[in-house]
Amino acid sequence: MVTQALSRNFLKAENVSIVNMSSIVGLMGNHSQTAYAASKAGLIGFSKSVAKELASRNVRCNVICPGFIQTDMTDALNEKAKEEY
């Protein structure tokens, strides 16, 4: 992974912040998106572990989990599903 490959450089730098992009689906799951939800949940767990491992070296690691975003894929959802998000 990129984080692992760059970790040595991160440890030499000051004010390092790693920001990973996940999804709200990683926190709550979603119908018919098992693999997607599992990968996003894995990224959340990964980010938490990296934060704990590198905190003593002043490296921050955060993960952003945006909610519903209107895209071509989400346009296909019915209105009830959109409201739930």
C-alpha positions as CSV (number, residue, x, y, z in Angstrom):
1,M,0.0,0.0,0.0
2,V,1.0,3.6,-0.5
3,T,1.0,4.4,3.2
4,Q,3.3,1.6,4.0
5,A,5.7,2.5,1.2
6,L,5.8,6.2,2.3
7,S,6.0,5.5,6.1
8,R,9.7,5.9,6.3
9,N,9.6,9.3,4.6
10,F,6.7,10.3,6.9
11,L,8.7,9.6,9.9
12,K,11.4,12.0,8.8
13,A,9.0,14.8,8.0
14,E,7.2,17.2,10.2
15,N,3.4,17.8,10.4
16,V,2.5,14.8,8.4
17,S,-1.2,14.0,7.9
18,I,-2.5,11.0,6.0
19,V,-6.1,11.3,4.8
20,N,-7.9,8.3,3.4
21,M,-11.3,8.3,1.7
22,S,-13.9,5.7,2.7
23,S,-17.7,5.8,2.8
24,I,-20.5,5.9,5.2
25,V,-21.3,2.4,3.8
26,G,-18.2,1.2,5.6
27,L,-19.8,2.2,8.9
28,M,-23.4,1.1,8.3
29,G,-23.3,-1.5,5.4
30,N,-25.6,-1.4,2.5
31,H,-27.9,-3.8,0.7
32,S,-26.3,-5.5,-2.3
33,Q,-22.9,-3.9,-1.6
34,T,-21.2,-6.5,0.6
35,A,-17.8,-6.3,-1.0
36,Y,-17.8,-2.5,-1.2
37,A,-18.9,-2.2,2.4
38,A,-16.2,-4.6,3.6
39,S,-13.5,-2.8,1.7
40,K,-14.6,0.6,3.1
41,A,-14.8,-0.8,6.6
42,G,-11.3,-2.3,6.1
43,L,-10.0,1.1,5.2
44,I,-11.5,2.6,8.3
45,G,-9.8,-0.1,10.5
46,F,-6.6,0.4,8.6
47,S,-6.6,4.1,9.2
48,K,-7.3,3.7,12.9
49,S,-4.4,1.3,13.2
50,V,-2.0,3.5,11.3
51,A,-3.0,6.4,13.5
52,K,-2.2,4.4,16.6
53,E,1.1,3.1,15.2
54,L,2.4,6.4,14.0
55,A,0.9,8.9,16.6
56,S,4.1,8.8,18.7
57,R,6.0,10.0,15.7
58,N,3.6,13.0,15.2
59,V,2.0,11.5,12.1
60,R,-1.8,11.8,11.9
61,C,-4.0,9.5,10.0
62,N,-7.7,10.3,9.4
63,V,-10.4,8.8,7.3
64,I,-13.2,10.7,5.6
65,C,-16.6,8.9,5.3
66,P,-18.9,11.0,3.1
67,G,-22.6,10.2,3.0
68,F,-24.8,10.3,0.0
69,I,-23.3,12.0,-3.0
70,Q,-25.3,12.5,-6.2
71,T,-23.7,10.6,-9.1
72,D,-24.8,8.7,-12.1
73,M,-24.8,5.5,-10.0
74,T,-27.0,7.0,-7.2
75,D,-29.4,8.6,-9.7
76,A,-30.7,5.1,-10.4
77,L,-31.9,4.8,-6.7
78,N,-35.5,5.3,-5.9
79,E,-36.6,8.3,-3.9
80,K,-37.1,6.3,-0.7
81,A,-33.5,5.0,-0.8
82,K,-32.2,8.5,-1.4
83,E,-34.1,9.9,1.6
84,E,-32.7,7.1,3.8
85,Y,-29.1,8.2,2.9
